[in-house]
Amino acid sequence: MLKIYHNPRCSKSRQTLNIIQEAGAEVEIVEYLKEVPTADELKSVLSKLNLEAVDILRKGEAIFKEQFKGQTHTNDEWVDIMIANPKLIERPIVVKGDKAVLGRPPENVNSLL
């Protein structure tokens, strides 16, 4: 079973979900802006992505530019910032078992199908 951290307003997220559904894969959809992941959950996802928190920050978001641009934080601090401001979490993220991919581009999800 796949799990997608999804924002239905995001075209890349919708395209990634569409690829999963067209493949007939079973998927759990987590609208992470409504169901914000815990810090432990986000750290687990980062481990599966093999990335640091700063690597999945949406630096183009107004909240980032206004409050965090130019700042240096530890990985744990960035995780806490993203949990408090889930708009800053890059999307979509698709998880399968101990692996995960960013759906940018959406075709990245094919490696999990």
N, C-alpha and C positions, 0 to 999 in steps of 0.2 A: 504494500500500500504506500502511495505517495502522500506527502503532506505539502501543501502550498501555502506559504504566507502571502496572502493575496490582498490587493487593493482593487476593487472592481472599477474604480475611476481611472486606473492606469492602463493605457493601451498595451504596454509590454506584458503586464500581468494578465490581462484578458487573453492576449495572444498565446502566452505560455499555457494558461489553463485550457485553452482551446486545443492545443497540440496534445495535451495529456488526455483530454476527453475523446478526441478523434482516434487516439491510439487504443481507446477502450480500457485504459488503466483505472483502477480504483483510486480515488483521491479524496483526501480530507482537506476541506478548504477552511483556512483560518484567516478571517478578516482581521489582520493584526492591529488595525487602528481601533477596532472595537474590542477585540480579545488580545490585549497587549501581552506578549510573552513575558515570562519571569526572567530575571537576570540569569538564573541557571539554565533556563531553556535557550536563551539567546547565546550564552557561552557555549552550550552544546552544539548549536547550529554553526557557530563560528568555527568550532573545532572540526566539524564535518566539512565545512567549506575550505578549511585550511587557510583561514584568513584572520586578520586582527580586526577589532571593532572599527578602527579608523577606515579600514578598507571598504566597509559597507555603509559608511555615512553618506547621506544625501547632502553634499556640500552646496548644492544649488538652491536648497530650500531657504526661504526668507528667515526662518528661525535660526538656521545655522549661521547665516551671514550676520544677523543682528546680535546673536548671543555668544557664538562659539568660534567664529572665524579667527584664525591666528593663534588660538589657544592650544596648549599641549596638555594632554591628559593621559593617564595610564589606561590600559585596555579596560580594566574594571570600571574606571570612571566614565569612559565613553559608553560602556554598556549601560551604566546607570542613567546617563544622559539620554540614551536612546529609549530606554524604558519609560522615562519621564516625558519624552517627546517622540512618540513612535513614528511620526512623519519623517524622522531622520533615518529610519531603517530603509536601506535599499530594497527594492522589490522588483519582481517576486523572488522569493527563495523557495526552492523545491528540495524536499528531503526524502530520501529513501534509505532506510536502515542507517548505516554509518557513513553515508555519502550525502552530499548536498551540492546544488549548483545555484548560481544566480541566473535568472531568466533574462539576461542581457548579453547577447540576443536571446530571444525566446527559444531558438533551436538548441540552446545549451541543454534543455531538458531531455533531449533525445538520448543523452548519455545515461539517463536513469531509466529509460523505457525498455 
